[in-house]
Amino acid sequence: MQTLWQDLRYGARMLWKKPGFTITICCLIAACAFAQTTNLHKPFARPRGDYQLPPNFKAQAAKYMQERVRVTGFSGAILVAHRGQPIFRQSYGLANHEFSIPNTPTTKFRVGSAGKQFTSAAILLLEQRGKLKLTDTIDKYLPDWPKAWSGVTIHHLLSHTAGLPRLSTQALLDVSALSQSTPKLFRKLGDLLKAGEELQPLDSKPGEKWNYSNVGYILLSMIIEKVAEKTYCDFVSQELFHPLGMTNTGCDDPGTILAQRASGYTRANETLTNASYVDMRFVMGAGSIYSTLDDLLVWNRALDANRLLHAAVTAKLFTPVKNDYAYGWWSQTKFNRKVVWHGGNVSGFVSQITRYPEEQLFIVILSNVWSAADRSQVRAIANELSAMAFGARYELPRRHQAVQPEPAIYDGYVGEYQGNETFALVREGERLMMQIPPGQTVFEIVAESETQFFWKGREYFLTFVKNEMGKVTHVLIRNEGEESKWVKSVK
């Protein structure tokens, strides 16, 4: 991501500006927790052809996931593959609670925004065939493109750098439309907007800033339909999935009887309820795809072998443009290795697809339970399995119980902390609050001992370290399986 830290700061500002923002939108957007910072893992690095998984990896992964299910109630399916071959492939929990049908490795899950990689690949396939150019401006394909938004190109939409204004986007906010049995689907830009919104100026010049945009990927879907003269779903199915033999991947359609489709659930206070109905056809290339562990492994092999796209074209998918985002993939460094990945969140489902290209390590996490905690644990599982694969430190899941120390103890932790950026801890009555950036309160951290704290409902744990004088010198933060060190400022 731009960094997970920056993303939460941005998300907090947007939520405060839009108090009516619905959970439907939050599910559709691949929102992120914060503070992906200095990575303390220092495993040995090996060249691509020499990397080997630890010999006890399968046993470690099985034990880890056993504890995940026991402690956090994970429900879904997991795949770890090396050099294109599955090493760990397991499922947990129920695909349907009414009929007690278990998840299996062949269960079909919505992948949400992780499916943006298929949209970006479809665009690049059309470019490879000479049907479009990434430098083409959008008005070449969408005749109702506002003049106020001139200069936006396909490249800008792919990389979330278009600078599109903050729209009400009735396509996503009108929940009644999303839940209609025979809705009118969106086929042009005007279908997405309310009257007058097309007159708004861009938030920033194209290419100037990064801003995650589901609308941008819906627009890319419309461009695909215009150029290919077929629906988005027909194109990705006929030109991507079917040629590769991905027979269990497609666009989610509520009217289709789909064998082995997982039902989606929402978790609140440890209780599961059926997820709200959402017609995923609306979001098109922004998040409408369902798939399975095995089909996603086929897709990964195709990317490695450049089966659909030429090598130079495939490389574009993973080349970061701004804030670590490429075309439908985040491109970063984790565990001192290059990694490309993307997560997805949509009503009832969470996903994460992770590739370490040099090591040919591929990890897929698919879950049919959505909550802020489940979204966080899916990311944690992906990172913990990565740490396990690279011989780095990881922790087995455990229950964290809040205690109530004397509030005055919090005063020793109050102050600013420096890492790649800066955050602050402040005391608000009997609570210790995290501010990102300093002055902007985001969430409370609660104590489980005098030196260990956590953020309720997230995979976010803090351990404060003190000197011989009893003064806090720094804090070690374990955020969704990644560790970072933050030094307390001395004033």
C-alpha positions as CSV (number, residue, x, y, z in Angstrom):
1,M,0.0,0.0,0.0
2,Q,1.1,3.6,0.1
3,T,1.8,2.4,3.5
4,L,-0.8,0.9,5.8
5,W,0.0,3.7,8.1
6,Q,-0.9,6.4,5.6
7,D,-4.0,4.5,4.5
8,L,-5.6,4.5,8.0
9,R,-4.9,8.2,8.4
10,Y,-6.6,8.8,5.1
11,G,-9.5,6.5,6.0
12,A,-10.0,8.2,9.4
13,R,-10.3,11.6,7.7
14,M,-12.8,10.4,5.2
15,L,-15.0,8.7,7.8
16,W,-15.1,11.9,9.9
17,K,-16.0,13.9,6.8
18,K,-18.7,11.4,5.8
19,P,-20.5,10.3,9.0
20,G,-23.2,8.6,6.9
21,F,-20.7,6.3,5.1
22,T,-22.3,2.9,5.1
23,I,-20.8,-0.5,6.0
24,T,-21.7,-1.6,2.4
25,I,-19.0,0.8,1.1
26,C,-16.5,-0.2,3.8
27,C,-16.9,-3.8,2.7
28,L,-16.4,-3.0,-0.9
29,I,-13.3,-0.9,-0.4
30,A,-10.1,-2.7,0.4
31,A,-9.5,-0.7,3.5
32,C,-6.4,-1.3,5.5
33,A,-5.1,-1.2,9.1
34,F,-2.1,1.0,9.8
35,A,1.6,1.0,10.6
36,Q,3.3,-1.2,8.2
37,T,6.7,0.2,9.0
38,T,10.3,-0.9,9.5
39,N,10.4,-4.7,9.1
40,L,12.5,-6.2,11.8
41,H,12.6,-9.7,10.2
42,K,16.2,-10.3,8.9
43,P,16.1,-13.8,7.4
44,F,18.8,-15.0,5.0
45,A,18.1,-14.2,1.4
46,R,18.5,-16.8,-1.3
47,P,18.4,-16.6,-5.0
48,R,15.2,-17.6,-6.7
49,G,16.1,-21.1,-7.7
50,D,17.7,-22.1,-4.4
51,Y,14.9,-21.1,-2.0
52,Q,13.4,-24.0,0.0
53,L,10.6,-24.1,2.5
54,P,11.6,-25.2,6.0
55,P,11.2,-29.0,6.2
56,N,8.6,-28.8,9.0
57,F,6.6,-26.1,7.3
58,K,3.4,-28.2,6.9
59,A,3.4,-29.3,10.5
60,Q,4.0,-25.7,11.7
61,A,1.2,-24.4,9.4
62,A,-1.2,-27.0,10.6
63,K,-0.6,-26.2,14.2
64,Y,-0.8,-22.5,13.6
65,M,-4.2,-22.8,11.8
66,Q,-5.5,-25.2,14.4
67,E,-4.9,-22.4,17.0
68,R,-6.4,-19.8,14.6
69,V,-9.6,-21.8,14.4
70,R,-9.7,-22.4,18.2
71,V,-8.9,-18.8,19.2
72,T,-10.4,-16.6,16.5
73,G,-12.9,-18.9,14.7
74,F,-11.4,-18.6,11.3
75,S,-13.7,-19.9,8.5
76,G,-12.4,-20.4,5.0
77,A,-9.7,-22.0,3.0
78,I,-5.9,-21.7,2.9
79,L,-3.3,-22.5,0.2
80,V,0.5,-22.2,0.3
81,A,2.3,-23.3,-2.9
82,H,6.0,-23.4,-3.8
83,R,7.2,-23.5,-7.4
84,G,3.6,-23.9,-8.5
85,Q,2.9,-27.0,-6.4
86,P,0.5,-26.9,-3.4
87,I,2.3,-27.5,-0.1
88,F,-0.4,-26.7,2.4
89,R,-4.1,-26.8,1.2
90,Q,-6.7,-26.9,3.9
91,S,-10.2,-25.6,4.7
92,Y,-11.9,-24.7,8.0
93,G,-15.4,-23.9,9.3
94,L,-18.7,-24.0,7.4
95,A,-19.6,-22.9,3.9
96,N,-23.3,-22.9,5.0
97,H,-24.4,-22.8,8.6
98,E,-28.0,-23.5,8.0
99,F,-27.2,-26.9,6.5
100,S,-23.9,-27.5,8.3
101,I,-22.0,-27.8,5.0
102,P,-18.2,-27.5,5.6
103,N,-15.8,-25.4,3.6
104,T,-13.6,-27.5,1.4
105,P,-10.5,-26.6,-0.7
106,T,-12.8,-26.5,-3.8
107,T,-15.4,-24.2,-2.2
108,K,-16.0,-21.0,-4.2
109,F,-15.5,-17.7,-2.4
110,R,-16.0,-14.1,-3.4
111,V,-12.5,-12.5,-3.6
112,G,-13.6,-8.9,-3.6
113,S,-11.0,-6.3,-4.5
114,A,-8.4,-9.0,-5.0
115,G,-10.1,-9.5,-8.3
116,K,-8.8,-6.1,-9.5
117,Q,-5.8,-8.0,-10.8
118,F,-8.0,-9.7,-13.4
119,T,-9.3,-6.3,-14.6
120,S,-5.8,-4.9,-14.9
121,A,-4.7,-8.1,-16.8
122,A,-7.7,-7.8,-19.1
123,I,-6.8,-4.2,-19.9
124,L,-3.1,-5.2,-20.6
125,L,-4.3,-8.1,-22.8
126,L,-6.3,-5.6,-24.9
127,E,-3.2,-3.3,-25.1
128,Q,-1.1,-6.3,-26.1
129,R,-3.5,-7.0,-28.9
130,G,-3.3,-3.4,-30.1
131,K,-6.9,-2.6,-29.1
132,L,-6.0,0.3,-26.8
133,K,-3.2,2.2,-25.3
134,L,-2.6,2.9,-21.6
135,T,-2.0,6.5,-22.5
136,D,-5.4,6.9,-24.1
137,T,-7.7,9.4,-22.3
138,I,-11.0,8.1,-21.0
139,D,-13.1,10.3,-23.2
140,K,-12.0,8.2,-26.2
141,Y,-14.1,5.3,-24.8
142,L,-16.7,6.9,-22.6
143,P,-18.5,9.7,-24.5
144,D,-20.2,11.1,-21.4
145,W,-16.8,11.7,-19.7
146,P,-16.9,15.2,-18.1
147,K,-14.8,17.9,-19.6
148,A,-13.9,18.8,-16.0
149,W,-12.1,15.5,-15.8
150,S,-10.0,15.8,-18.9
151,G,-6.5,14.3,-18.9
152,V,-7.4,11.1,-17.1
153,T,-5.9,8.1,-18.8
154,I,-6.3,4.3,-18.5
155,H,-3.0,4.3,-16.8
156,H,-4.3,6.6,-14.1
157,L,-7.3,4.5,-13.5
158,L,-5.2,1.3,-13.2
159,S,-2.9,2.9,-10.7
160,H,-5.5,4.8,-8.6
161,T,-3.9,8.2,-9.6
162,A,-6.8,9.6,-11.6
163,G,-7.7,12.2,-9.0
164,L,-11.4,11.4,-9.4
165,P,-13.5,13.6,-7.1
166,R,-15.3,12.3,-4.0
167,L,-18.6,11.3,-5.5
168,S,-21.8,10.1,-3.8
169,T,-21.6,7.3,-6.3
170,Q,-25.2,6.1,-6.2
171,A,-23.9,2.8,-7.7
172,L,-22.5,2.0,-4.3
173,L,-24.4,4.1,-1.8
174,D,-27.9,3.1,-3.0
175,V,-28.3,-0.1,-1.1
176,S,-31.9,-0.5,-2.2
177,A,-30.7,-0.7,-5.8
178,L,-28.0,-3.2,-4.9
179,S,-30.6,-5.4,-3.4
180,Q,-33.2,-5.3,-6.1
181,S,-34.1,-8.6,-7.7
182,T,-34.0,-7.1,-11.2
183,P,-31.7,-4.1,-11.0
184,K,-30.6,-1.9,-13.8
185,L,-26.9,-2.5,-14.2
186,F,-24.4,0.3,-15.0
187,R,-23.2,0.6,-18.5
188,K,-22.0,4.2,-18.7
189,L,-20.4,6.8,-16.4
190,G,-23.7,8.7,-16.0
191,D,-25.2,5.6,-14.3
192,L,-22.8,6.0,-11.5
193,L,-23.5,9.7,-10.7
194,K,-26.2,11.9,-9.3
195,A,-27.1,15.0,-11.2
196,G,-24.5,17.7,-11.0
197,E,-21.7,15.5,-9.8
198,E,-20.1,15.4,-13.3
199,L,-19.4,19.2,-12.8
200,Q,-17.1,18.6,-9.9
201,P,-13.4,19.2,-10.6
202,L,-10.9,16.5,-10.1
203,D,-9.5,16.3,-6.5
204,S,-6.0,16.5,-8.0
205,K,-4.2,16.6,-11.3
206,P,-4.0,13.1,-13.0
207,G,-0.9,11.3,-11.8
208,E,-0.2,13.8,-9.0
209,K,-1.7,11.8,-6.0
210,W,-2.7,8.3,-5.1
211,N,-6.3,7.6,-4.0
212,Y,-7.8,4.1,-3.9
213,S,-10.9,4.1,-6.2
214,N,-13.4,1.3,-6.8
215,V,-15.1,3.7,-9.2
216,G,-11.9,3.8,-11.3
217,Y,-12.0,0.0,-11.7
218,I,-15.7,0.0,-12.6
219,L,-14.8,2.5,-15.3
220,L,-12.0,0.2,-16.6
221,S,-14.7,-2.5,-16.8
222,M,-16.8,-0.2,-19.0
223,I,-13.8,0.5,-21.2
224,I,-13.2,-3.3,-21.6
225,E,-16.9,-3.7,-22.7
226,K,-16.6,-0.8,-25.2
227,V,-13.4,-2.1,-26.8
228,A,-14.2,-5.8,-26.7
229,E,-17.9,-5.4,-27.6
230,K,-18.9,-7.9,-25.0
231,T,-19.7,-7.7,-21.3
232,Y,-16.9,-7.5,-18.8
233,C,-17.8,-10.9,-17.4
234,D,-17.9,-12.5,-20.8
235,F,-14.5,-11.0,-21.7
236,V,-12.6,-12.2,-18.5
237,S,-14.3,-15.6,-18.7
238,Q,-13.7,-16.2,-22.4
239,E,-10.2,-14.5,-22.7
240,L,-8.7,-15.1,-19.3
241,F,-10.3,-17.9,-17.3
242,H,-11.4,-20.4,-19.9
243,P,-8.1,-20.5,-21.9
244,L,-6.3,-21.2,-18.6
245,G,-8.7,-23.9,-17.5
246,M,-10.0,-21.8,-14.5
247,T,-13.4,-23.4,-14.7
248,N,-14.4,-22.5,-11.1
249,T,-13.8,-18.8,-11.5
250,G,-16.3,-16.2,-12.8
251,C,-18.4,-13.2,-12.1
252,D,-20.8,-13.5,-9.2
253,D,-24.4,-13.5,-10.3
254,P,-27.1,-14.0,-7.7
255,G,-29.5,-15.6,-10.2
256,T,-27.1,-18.4,-11.1
257,I,-27.2,-21.7,-9.2
258,L,-23.5,-22.1,-8.5
259,A,-22.3,-25.4,-7.0
260,Q,-20.1,-25.2,-3.9
261,R,-20.7,-21.5,-3.5
262,A,-19.9,-20.4,0.1
263,S,-22.5,-18.4,1.9
264,G,-21.2,-15.1,3.4
265,Y,-21.5,-14.2,7.1
266,T,-20.9,-11.2,9.3
267,R,-19.4,-11.5,12.8
268,A,-20.5,-9.2,15.6
269,N,-19.6,-9.9,19.3
270,E,-18.7,-13.5,18.4
271,T,-22.1,-14.1,16.8
272,L,-22.5,-14.9,13.1
273,T,-25.4,-13.5,11.0
274,N,-26.1,-13.8,7.3
275,A,-24.3,-11.1,5.4
276,S,-26.4,-8.4,3.8
277,Y,-27.4,-9.1,0.3
278,V,-25.4,-7.2,-2.4
279,D,-25.7,-7.8,-6.1
280,M,-22.0,-8.0,-7.1
281,R,-22.7,-7.4,-10.7
282,F,-22.8,-3.7,-9.9
283,V,-19.1,-3.5,-9.0
284,M,-17.9,-5.3,-12.1
285,G,-14.1,-5.2,-12.3
286,A,-13.8,-3.6,-8.9
287,G,-14.8,-6.8,-7.0
288,S,-17.3,-9.1,-8.6
289,I,-15.1,-12.2,-9.1
290,Y,-15.4,-15.5,-7.2
291,S,-12.8,-18.2,-7.3
292,T,-11.2,-21.2,-5.6
293,L,-7.8,-22.1,-4.2
294,D,-7.0,-24.3,-7.1
295,D,-8.0,-21.9,-9.8
296,L,-6.0,-19.1,-8.2
297,L,-3.0,-21.4,-8.2
298,V,-3.6,-21.9,-12.0
299,W,-3.7,-18.1,-12.4
300,N,-0.4,-17.8,-10.4
301,R,1.3,-20.4,-12.7
302,A,0.1,-18.5,-15.7
303,L,1.6,-15.3,-14.4
304,D,4.9,-17.0,-13.8
305,A,4.9,-18.6,-17.2
306,N,3.6,-15.4,-19.1
307,R,0.9,-17.6,-20.6
308,L,-1.5,-14.8,-21.4
309,L,0.7,-11.7,-21.3
310,H,4.2,-11.3,-22.7
311,A,6.9,-11.0,-20.1
312,A,7.3,-7.3,-20.5
313,V,3.5,-6.8,-20.3
314,T,3.2,-9.0,-17.2
315,A,5.9,-6.9,-15.6
316,K,3.7,-3.8,-15.9
317,L,1.2,-5.5,-13.5
318,F,3.8,-5.5,-10.7
319,T,5.7,-2.3,-11.4
320,P,4.7,0.3,-8.7
321,V,3.5,3.6,-10.0
322,K,2.9,5.6,-6.8
323,N,2.6,4.7,-3.1
324,D,3.6,1.1,-3.7
325,Y,0.6,0.4,-6.0
326,A,1.1,-1.0,-9.4
327,Y,-1.8,-2.2,-11.6
328,G,-4.2,-4.2,-9.4
329,W,-1.4,-5.3,-7.1
330,W,0.5,-3.8,-4.2
331,S,4.2,-4.1,-4.9
332,Q,6.3,-3.9,-1.7
333,T,9.0,-5.5,0.4
334,K,8.1,-7.8,3.2
335,F,10.5,-10.0,5.2
336,N,13.3,-8.5,3.2
337,R,11.8,-9.9,0.0
338,K,9.9,-8.5,-2.9
339,V,6.2,-9.2,-2.6
340,V,3.1,-8.4,-4.7
341,W,-0.3,-8.9,-3.1
342,H,-3.9,-7.7,-2.9
343,G,-6.7,-8.1,-0.4
344,G,-10.4,-8.0,-0.8
345,N,-13.4,-7.2,1.4
346,V,-17.0,-7.6,0.3
347,S,-20.2,-8.4,2.1
348,G,-19.5,-11.7,3.9
349,F,-16.1,-12.4,2.5
350,V,-12.4,-11.5,3.0
351,S,-9.5,-12.5,0.8
352,Q,-5.8,-12.1,0.3
353,I,-3.6,-13.2,-2.5
354,T,0.2,-13.0,-2.0
355,R,3.1,-13.7,-4.3
356,Y,6.8,-13.7,-3.5
357,P,8.0,-14.0,-7.1
358,E,11.7,-14.5,-6.5
359,E,11.0,-17.4,-4.1
360,Q,8.1,-18.6,-6.2
361,L,6.0,-18.7,-3.0
362,F,2.2,-18.2,-3.4
363,I,-0.2,-17.8,-0.5
364,V,-4.0,-17.5,-0.7
365,I,-6.4,-16.9,2.2
366,L,-10.1,-17.0,1.5
367,S,-12.7,-16.4,4.2
368,N,-16.5,-16.4,4.2
369,V,-16.8,-14.4,7.4
370,W,-16.5,-10.6,7.4
371,S,-15.8,-8.3,10.3
372,A,-13.1,-5.8,11.1
373,A,-11.5,-8.5,13.2
374,D,-11.8,-11.1,10.4
375,R,-10.4,-8.7,7.8
376,S,-7.4,-8.1,10.2
377,Q,-6.8,-11.8,10.8
378,V,-6.8,-12.7,7.2
379,R,-3.9,-10.3,6.7
380,A,-2.2,-11.7,9.8
381,I,-2.5,-15.2,8.6
382,A,-0.9,-14.3,5.2
383,N,2.0,-12.6,7.0
384,E,2.4,-15.2,9.7
385,L,2.6,-18.0,7.1
386,S,5.1,-15.9,5.2
387,A,7.2,-15.5,8.3
388,M,7.0,-19.2,8.9
389,A,8.1,-19.9,5.3
390,F,11.1,-17.6,5.6
391,G,12.3,-18.8,9.0
392,A,11.3,-15.5,10.7
393,R,9.6,-15.1,14.1
394,Y,5.9,-15.7,14.3
395,E,3.5,-16.2,17.2
396,L,0.7,-18.7,17.7
397,P,-2.7,-17.0,18.1
398,R,-3.9,-16.6,21.7
399,R,-6.7,-14.9,23.5
400,H,-6.0,-11.4,24.8
401,Q,-7.8,-10.4,28.0
402,A,-8.1,-6.8,29.0
403,V,-7.2,-5.7,32.5
404,Q,-7.7,-2.3,34.1
405,P,-4.5,-0.9,35.6
406,E,-4.4,2.3,37.6
407,P,-5.0,5.1,35.0
408,A,-2.0,7.0,36.3
409,I,0.2,4.2,34.8
410,Y,-0.8,5.4,31.4
411,D,1.1,8.7,31.9
412,G,4.3,6.8,31.5
413,Y,3.3,5.8,27.9
414,V,2.0,9.2,26.8
415,G,4.1,11.0,24.2
416,E,5.2,10.8,20.6
417,Y,6.9,7.8,19.0
418,Q,9.1,7.8,16.0
419,G,9.5,5.2,13.3
420,N,9.1,5.8,9.6
421,E,6.5,8.3,10.7
422,T,5.2,9.6,14.0
423,F,2.3,8.7,16.2
424,A,1.3,9.8,19.6
425,L,-0.3,8.2,22.7
426,V,-2.5,10.4,24.8
427,R,-4.5,9.8,27.9
428,E,-8.2,10.6,27.7
429,G,-9.6,10.1,31.2
430,E,-9.1,6.3,32.0
431,R,-8.3,5.4,28.4
432,L,-5.1,5.4,26.4
433,M,-5.6,6.6,22.8
434,M,-3.6,6.2,19.6
435,Q,-3.3,9.4,17.5
436,I,-2.3,9.2,13.9
437,P,-0.9,11.7,13.2
438,P,-0.4,13.3,16.6
439,G,-3.5,15.3,17.4
440,Q,-5.9,13.1,15.4
441,T,-7.3,10.3,17.7
442,V,-8.1,7.1,15.9
443,F,-8.5,4.3,18.4
444,E,-8.1,3.1,22.0
445,I,-5.4,0.6,23.1
446,V,-6.3,-1.5,26.1
447,A,-3.9,-3.2,28.6
448,E,-3.5,-6.9,29.2
449,S,-0.5,-6.2,31.5
450,E,1.5,-3.1,32.6
451,T,3.6,-3.4,29.4
452,Q,1.4,-5.2,26.9
453,F,-1.5,-3.6,25.1
454,F,-3.7,-4.4,22.2
455,W,-6.4,-2.9,19.9
456,K,-9.6,-4.7,20.5
457,G,-10.9,-6.5,17.4
458,R,-7.6,-6.2,15.5
459,E,-4.4,-8.2,15.1
460,Y,-2.5,-5.3,16.7
461,F,-0.4,-5.8,19.7
462,L,2.1,-3.5,21.6
463,T,4.9,-4.3,24.0
464,F,6.5,-1.4,25.8
465,V,10.1,-1.6,26.8
466,K,11.5,0.3,29.7
467,N,15.0,1.2,30.9
468,E,16.5,0.6,34.3
469,M,14.9,3.8,35.5
470,G,11.4,2.5,34.6
471,K,11.0,4.9,31.7
472,V,9.6,3.8,28.4
473,T,12.2,3.9,25.7
474,H,10.4,2.3,22.8
475,V,7.5,0.1,21.8
476,L,7.4,-3.0,19.7
477,I,4.3,-3.3,17.6
478,R,3.1,-6.5,16.0
479,N,0.6,-5.4,13.4
480,E,-1.2,-8.2,11.4
481,G,1.9,-10.4,11.7
482,E,4.5,-7.8,10.9
483,E,6.8,-6.2,13.5
484,S,8.1,-2.7,13.9
485,K,10.0,-0.7,16.5
486,W,9.0,2.8,17.5
487,V,11.3,5.0,19.7
488,K,9.7,7.3,22.3
489,S,10.7,10.9,21.8
490,V,12.5,12.6,24.6
491,K,11.3,16.1,25.4
